[in-house]
Every structure is written in structure tokens, then in C-alpha cells.
Amino acid sequence: MLACQPGPSYRNVVNKKQYDPGGYMSKIRYALAGAALFVASPAFALDVDESADIKASPAKVWETIGDFCGIGNWHPAVEKCELGEDAGVATRTLTLAGGGGTLVEALVSRDEAGMTYTYKILSGPLPVDNYQSTITVKADGETSEVDWVGTFDAKGTSDAEAEKVITGIYESGLKAIGEKSAM
């Protein structure tokens, strides 16, 4: 007759396994999960937010900038603006000054009463991707405040260089709005 030898119970076998919640393998699992999350996450978008006080009424400023293709009349970087349409959406094709290329933008939303519109870049030479921007005129006493805010990703350059380019566009545009609106 075979005698049963006392041996480890199932419970003892489980307890003797290399199961250590804070051990080496757990740390590797957490590190791999964290790396996968980092790789799968989209890059954070860049933001540029510029504003200017304009010595003109909001109505006068909106008259200067409110026309979607009017940018050709006030922005120094734009030689010409041609209004178009793509699948029922208003577009503008901007010929940039100094042989800077062509930029195509689409109107995303417009609020005439709120004196604001949002647009996005469809194509062009700027070092940005996923660009969307809003320009807004607000009353500031008897004068106006113009806010120009954009969100984008850098394309083919550093974040700092992309921000510098967009900041330059906004600053020169805001200066020109002030000059045109005061006339």
C-alpha cells in the first residue's frame, strides 16, 4: 500500500511562487504600460494667444477684419485673398507677400453678433499642422480689444520655432489692424 506523503498544499505552492506585487516583474509591467500610454498619446498642441488694444470702436474694428477674405486688405503678409468654397464650406486662398507661397484656410465658425470667427489651415508653407485659430473683437470701454488665439502642432521644425512664426504673424496682423481701424 502506498502511503501518502505529506506535501505542500495548493495554498503553500501559491504562496511559494515568485509572486511579488512590488517585485521586479511588476515594475517591468508598470514601465511597459506607462511607455505604451506615452507612445499612444497624442502630442500636446501648442498655443499662441496675442491681443491688442485698438483705439477704435468694436464696430469699426470688425468692419476692418470681419470679412473672412478681408485679411488681404489689412495683413501685411498677405498680397491677395481669393474667396472660394469647398463642399459648402467657405475657404480663402492667401497669396503670401514676398513669394512666401499660398495658404488655403477654411472657415470653421462665425458669429457676426459676437464679432468672432474661427478658421483652420488646410494647406500651406507654414511650419504647423492641425492649426485652428479664432480672432475676436471685444469692447473695452470706448476702444476695442482684439484677441487672436491659435492651437497647432509644429511641423518640420521645433515647437519654439513654430510658436515664433505664428506669434510674428499675429503681432504684425494686430499692429496692422490698429493702423487700419484708426483711419
Beta strands, then each sheet from edge to edge (+ up, - down):
strand 1: 46-54
strand 2: 78-86
strand 3: 89-96
strand 4: 102-111
strand 5: 116-123
strand 6: 128-140
strand 7: 143-154
sheet 1: 1+ 7- 6+ 5- 4+ 3- 2+
end
